[in-house]
Amino acid sequence: MASGLFDSLPAAGTDVRRDDPAPDGYRALSGPAIVAGVLALLSPLAFVDWWLLTVPLLGAVLGVVALRDIARRPTALTGRPLAIVAVCVSIVMCGGGLAYLSHVYASELPEGFERLDYGVLQPLPGDPDDRVPESAMAFDGRNVLLKGYMYPGKQQEGITQFLLVRDQGDCCFGGNPKITDRVLVQLDDPRGIGFSQRLTKIAGTFRVRRVGGGMLDDGVLYHLEHAVVR
């Protein structure tokens, strides 16, 4: 393309390539390589939760994309070392995170206990909101592991009794959790625990028993007795 008013245009049929090297030898740093490098730096998040495994996975994919683009346009793009490091780090972090989370998942369940999910505690469609389903009754008296969030109260330390609710919207932002989304936990350890906004894992004996009043006006249906924090 002409760069000035009197510069002549290339003759017809001349092959003009966008990837021809610039006169000063400048090559642009690959955009996917940059993003892959950032994701590689964030890839240790894969050790925190399952869904965060997508961070190193995406970093590895973008690193491969960057390497492919650089190989196709070597005179226009640079960043191959960055892309290679990003791919290697992302793969290592993804594998390490997967192994660590799998180990935690396997070891968090005490011997003789079963996993319990809040979905099992919900009434059937069309039933009253406080109806205990058969799926919940089936766990009555059994030792279970349940994951949830502590419902905030006035006490911050030495807590031995608290509500474990289904999600952070209920526990952290002043929500009123459904009666089937709350479980009253009674810890065995008299020293108790401190309040936390993080996901809490509780193992104990599950009981179905309606109790009115208390922390919430309409009471609770579900309990975890002789509980311990995992």
C-alpha positions as CSV (number, residue, x, y, z in Angstrom):
1,M,0.0,0.0,0.0
2,A,1.2,3.5,-0.8
3,S,2.5,5.4,2.2
4,G,2.5,8.9,0.6
5,L,0.7,11.0,-2.0
6,F,3.1,10.3,-4.8
7,D,4.0,6.7,-3.9
8,S,3.1,4.2,-6.6
9,L,0.9,1.3,-5.9
10,P,2.1,-2.3,-6.5
11,A,1.7,-3.6,-9.9
12,A,-1.3,-5.8,-10.5
13,G,-0.6,-9.4,-9.6
14,T,2.1,-8.6,-7.1
15,D,1.8,-10.8,-4.0
16,V,1.4,-8.5,-0.9
17,R,1.4,-10.4,2.4
18,R,0.3,-9.0,5.7
19,D,2.9,-11.2,7.4
20,D,5.9,-9.7,5.7
21,P,8.4,-8.5,8.3
22,A,8.3,-4.8,9.1
23,P,11.3,-2.8,7.8
24,D,12.6,-2.5,11.4
25,G,12.2,-6.2,12.1
26,Y,9.4,-5.6,14.6
27,R,7.2,-8.6,15.6
28,A,4.0,-8.3,17.7
29,L,3.7,-10.3,20.9
30,S,1.0,-12.9,20.4
31,G,-2.2,-12.0,22.2
32,P,-3.1,-15.6,23.1
33,A,0.4,-16.1,24.5
34,I,-0.1,-13.1,26.8
35,V,-3.5,-14.3,28.1
36,A,-2.1,-17.8,28.5
37,G,0.7,-16.4,30.6
38,V,-1.7,-14.6,32.9
39,L,-3.8,-17.7,33.3
40,A,-0.7,-19.7,34.1
41,L,0.0,-17.3,36.9
42,L,-3.5,-17.8,38.2
43,S,-3.5,-21.6,37.7
44,P,-2.7,-22.4,41.4
45,L,-6.3,-21.5,41.9
46,A,-7.0,-25.1,40.6
47,F,-6.1,-26.3,44.1
48,V,-9.0,-24.4,45.7
49,D,-12.1,-25.8,44.0
50,W,-13.2,-28.1,41.2
51,W,-14.6,-25.4,38.9
52,L,-11.3,-23.5,39.1
53,L,-9.6,-26.3,37.2
54,T,-10.9,-24.4,34.1
55,V,-8.2,-21.7,34.7
56,P,-5.1,-23.8,33.9
57,L,-7.1,-25.8,31.3
58,L,-7.9,-22.6,29.4
59,G,-4.4,-21.4,29.9
60,A,-3.0,-24.6,28.3
61,V,-5.5,-24.3,25.4
62,L,-4.6,-20.7,24.7
63,G,-0.9,-21.5,24.9
64,V,-1.3,-24.2,22.2
65,V,-3.3,-21.7,20.1
66,A,-0.5,-19.1,20.5
67,L,2.2,-21.7,19.5
68,R,0.2,-22.6,16.4
69,D,-0.3,-19.0,15.4
70,I,3.4,-18.1,15.9
71,A,4.4,-21.1,13.8
72,R,2.1,-20.0,11.0
73,R,3.3,-16.4,11.1
74,P,6.9,-16.4,12.4
75,T,7.8,-13.1,10.8
76,A,4.8,-11.2,12.3
77,L,4.4,-12.8,15.8
78,T,6.6,-13.6,18.7
79,G,6.1,-15.0,22.2
80,R,6.9,-18.7,21.7
81,P,8.9,-19.0,25.0
82,L,6.0,-17.4,26.9
83,A,3.5,-19.7,25.3
84,I,5.6,-22.8,26.0
85,V,6.1,-21.9,29.7
86,A,2.3,-21.1,30.0
87,V,1.4,-24.5,28.6
88,C,3.8,-26.4,30.8
89,V,2.8,-24.5,34.0
90,S,-0.9,-24.8,33.2
91,I,-0.7,-28.6,32.6
92,V,1.3,-29.2,35.8
93,M,-1.1,-27.0,37.9
94,C,-4.2,-28.7,36.3
95,G,-2.8,-32.2,37.0
96,G,-1.7,-31.2,40.5
97,G,-5.0,-29.5,41.4
98,L,-7.0,-32.5,40.1
99,A,-4.9,-34.9,42.2
100,Y,-5.1,-32.7,45.3
101,L,-8.9,-32.2,45.1
102,S,-9.4,-35.9,44.4
103,H,-7.4,-36.7,47.5
104,V,-9.4,-34.2,49.6
105,Y,-12.7,-35.6,48.3
106,A,-11.7,-39.1,49.1
107,S,-10.3,-38.4,52.6
108,E,-12.9,-35.9,53.9
109,L,-15.5,-38.7,54.4
110,P,-15.0,-40.5,57.7
111,E,-15.3,-44.2,57.8
112,G,-18.9,-45.3,58.1
113,F,-20.3,-42.0,56.9
114,E,-22.3,-41.1,53.8
115,R,-22.5,-37.9,51.8
116,L,-25.7,-35.9,52.1
117,D,-26.7,-33.2,49.7
118,Y,-29.3,-30.4,50.2
119,G,-31.1,-31.6,47.2
120,V,-32.2,-34.7,49.1
121,L,-33.8,-32.5,51.7
122,Q,-36.2,-30.6,49.4
123,P,-39.9,-31.3,49.2
124,L,-41.4,-32.8,46.1
125,P,-42.9,-30.4,43.5
126,G,-46.4,-29.4,44.6
127,D,-45.8,-30.4,48.3
128,P,-45.8,-27.7,51.1
129,D,-42.5,-26.0,51.6
130,D,-42.0,-27.6,55.0
131,R,-42.9,-31.1,53.9
132,V,-40.1,-33.6,54.7
133,P,-39.6,-35.9,51.7
134,E,-39.0,-39.6,51.9
135,S,-35.5,-39.1,50.6
136,A,-34.7,-37.0,53.7
137,M,-36.4,-39.5,56.1
138,A,-34.3,-42.2,54.6
139,F,-31.2,-40.5,56.2
140,D,-32.7,-40.1,59.6
141,G,-30.3,-41.5,62.2
142,R,-27.5,-42.1,59.8
143,N,-24.0,-40.7,60.0
144,V,-23.5,-38.2,57.2
145,L,-21.1,-35.5,55.8
146,L,-22.8,-32.3,54.7
147,K,-21.3,-29.2,53.2
148,G,-22.8,-25.7,53.6
149,Y,-22.3,-22.2,55.0
150,M,-22.6,-20.9,58.5
151,Y,-25.6,-18.7,59.0
152,P,-24.3,-15.5,60.8
153,G,-25.3,-14.8,64.4
154,K,-24.1,-12.4,67.1
155,Q,-21.4,-14.8,68.3
156,Q,-18.1,-15.0,66.4
157,E,-16.0,-17.3,68.4
158,G,-16.6,-20.5,70.5
159,I,-19.7,-21.4,68.5
160,T,-21.0,-24.8,69.3
161,Q,-24.5,-24.5,67.7
162,F,-25.3,-22.9,64.4
163,L,-27.3,-23.2,61.3
164,L,-25.7,-24.7,58.2
165,V,-27.4,-23.3,55.1
166,R,-27.3,-24.2,51.5
167,D,-25.6,-21.2,49.8
168,Q,-23.8,-17.9,50.5
169,G,-26.8,-15.9,49.4
170,D,-28.6,-17.1,52.5
171,C,-25.7,-16.9,54.9
172,C,-23.9,-13.8,53.9
173,F,-26.4,-11.3,52.5
174,G,-29.2,-11.3,55.1
175,G,-31.3,-13.9,53.3
176,N,-33.9,-16.0,55.0
177,P,-33.1,-19.6,53.9
178,K,-35.9,-22.0,53.3
179,I,-36.7,-24.3,56.1
180,T,-35.5,-27.2,54.0
181,D,-32.2,-25.3,53.2
182,R,-31.1,-25.1,56.9
183,V,-29.7,-27.7,59.2
184,L,-29.1,-27.1,62.9
185,V,-25.6,-28.3,63.9
186,Q,-24.6,-29.2,67.4
187,L,-20.9,-29.7,67.8
188,D,-19.4,-32.2,70.2
189,D,-16.3,-30.1,71.0
190,P,-17.2,-27.6,73.8
191,R,-14.6,-25.2,72.5
192,G,-16.6,-24.6,69.4
193,I,-15.4,-22.9,66.2
194,G,-15.1,-19.4,64.9
195,F,-17.6,-18.0,62.3
196,S,-16.5,-18.4,58.7
197,Q,-17.9,-17.4,55.4
198,R,-16.1,-20.2,53.6
199,L,-17.7,-23.6,52.7
200,T,-17.9,-25.7,55.9
201,K,-17.8,-29.5,56.0
202,I,-19.7,-31.0,58.9
203,A,-19.9,-34.7,59.8
204,G,-22.5,-35.9,62.3
205,T,-25.7,-37.9,62.9
206,F,-28.6,-36.6,60.8
207,R,-31.9,-36.3,62.5
208,V,-35.3,-35.2,61.3
209,R,-37.1,-33.3,64.1
210,R,-39.2,-30.2,63.9
211,V,-38.1,-27.5,66.3
212,G,-39.9,-24.1,66.4
213,G,-38.4,-20.7,67.0
214,G,-34.7,-20.3,67.9
215,M,-32.5,-18.7,65.3
216,L,-35.3,-18.3,62.8
217,D,-39.0,-17.8,63.6
218,D,-40.2,-20.9,61.7
219,G,-37.6,-23.1,63.2
220,V,-35.8,-26.1,61.7
221,L,-36.6,-29.6,60.5
222,Y,-33.1,-31.0,60.1
223,H,-30.3,-31.5,62.6
224,L,-26.7,-32.7,62.7
225,E,-25.9,-34.0,66.2
226,H,-22.6,-35.1,67.7
227,A,-21.0,-33.1,64.9
228,V,-17.4,-32.4,64.0
229,V,-15.9,-30.0,61.5
230,R,-13.9,-31.8,58.7
